[in-house]
């Protein structure tokens, strides 16, 4: 989403019975006064299993959602014992969020 020159937006849980789990990241764009924009794409679990799949980029990676910044966001689904390697380029900053699914009760 690009809020740009203005957008009305909120997150909410559409389910009356299931909890919502949400991780939201904000990245400032390279320029101001961009028109508002929204894009959505599904990245199936099989496509991200065992690796860091690029899902958002500045257009430098085909098939990713657009962002107005020199940034790439990746997602991965790793099983116990899996490992991945990311080698940042010179000057690249990285942030890692580790999210674990709740264990099934019972």
Legacy VTK file of the C-alpha trace (Angstrom):
# vtk DataFile Version 3.0
C-alpha trace
ASCII
DATASET POLYDATA
POINTS 106 float
0.000 0.000 0.000
1.131 3.502 -0.782
-0.672 6.011 1.402
0.877 8.838 -0.622
-1.300 11.931 -0.743
-3.931 10.318 1.474
-5.802 7.092 1.987
-8.320 5.778 4.492
-7.190 2.417 5.812
-7.571 0.158 8.816
-6.972 -3.461 9.715
-9.587 -5.543 11.440
-10.431 -9.163 12.048
-13.231 -10.215 9.692
-13.782 -13.439 11.661
-15.995 -13.620 14.720
-14.399 -16.912 15.790
-10.753 -16.994 14.636
-8.012 -14.780 16.085
-6.145 -12.435 13.769
-2.362 -12.478 13.545
-0.816 -9.480 11.860
2.696 -8.213 11.274
2.783 -4.738 9.785
5.923 -2.970 8.542
6.123 0.630 7.375
8.873 1.856 5.045
9.168 5.522 4.131
9.127 6.102 0.344
12.011 7.752 -1.510
9.760 10.633 -2.563
6.728 12.388 -1.151
3.295 13.193 -2.613
2.924 9.875 -4.423
-0.621 8.944 -5.466
-2.276 6.377 -3.190
-1.936 2.797 -4.396
-2.699 -0.740 -3.325
-1.556 -4.129 -4.572
-2.104 -7.643 -3.300
-0.661 -10.983 -4.336
-0.697 -14.480 -2.913
2.589 -16.301 -2.387
1.722 -19.970 -1.732
3.470 -21.831 1.090
5.138 -24.167 -1.431
6.836 -21.182 -3.132
8.493 -19.988 0.094
9.244 -23.310 1.783
12.906 -23.627 2.764
14.043 -20.290 1.290
13.716 -16.512 1.522
11.340 -15.630 -1.319
11.350 -11.996 -2.527
7.787 -10.667 -2.349
8.248 -6.853 -2.409
10.884 -4.866 -4.303
11.555 -1.628 -6.151
10.939 -3.398 -9.445
14.347 -5.016 -9.604
12.927 -8.514 -9.011
10.274 -9.842 -11.379
7.049 -11.083 -9.791
7.314 -8.979 -6.630
4.899 -6.348 -5.385
6.081 -2.749 -5.908
7.599 -0.451 -3.275
8.825 3.133 -3.702
12.150 2.545 -1.961
15.409 0.695 -2.526
14.201 -2.266 -0.489
13.365 -5.923 -0.855
11.129 -7.847 1.516
11.376 -11.624 1.643
9.345 -14.332 3.373
10.222 -17.908 4.148
8.687 -20.957 5.756
11.300 -23.025 7.513
10.883 -26.367 9.219
12.823 -27.330 12.336
16.442 -27.842 11.326
16.182 -25.839 8.075
18.616 -23.007 7.446
18.882 -20.206 4.903
21.714 -17.828 4.030
21.313 -14.188 3.016
24.430 -12.327 1.953
23.711 -8.583 2.065
25.258 -6.344 -0.554
27.628 -3.566 0.530
25.632 -0.898 2.360
22.489 -3.001 2.619
20.685 -2.917 5.936
18.741 -5.957 7.053
15.937 -6.640 9.524
14.837 -10.133 10.463
11.459 -10.937 11.969
11.037 -14.472 13.269
7.406 -15.475 13.593
6.371 -18.849 14.936
2.931 -20.281 14.408
1.113 -21.198 17.593
1.124 -24.901 18.288
-2.140 -26.723 17.849
-3.791 -27.441 21.170
-4.803 -30.923 22.178
LINES 1 107
106 0 1 2 3 4 5 6 7 8 9 10 11 12 13 14 15 16 17 18 19 20 21 22 23 24 25 26 27 28 29 30 31 32 33 34 35 36 37 38 39 40 41 42 43 44 45 46 47 48 49 50 51 52 53 54 55 56 57 58 59 60 61 62 63 64 65 66 67 68 69 70 71 72 73 74 75 76 77 78 79 80 81 82 83 84 85 86 87 88 89 90 91 92 93 94 95 96 97 98 99 100 101 102 103 104 105
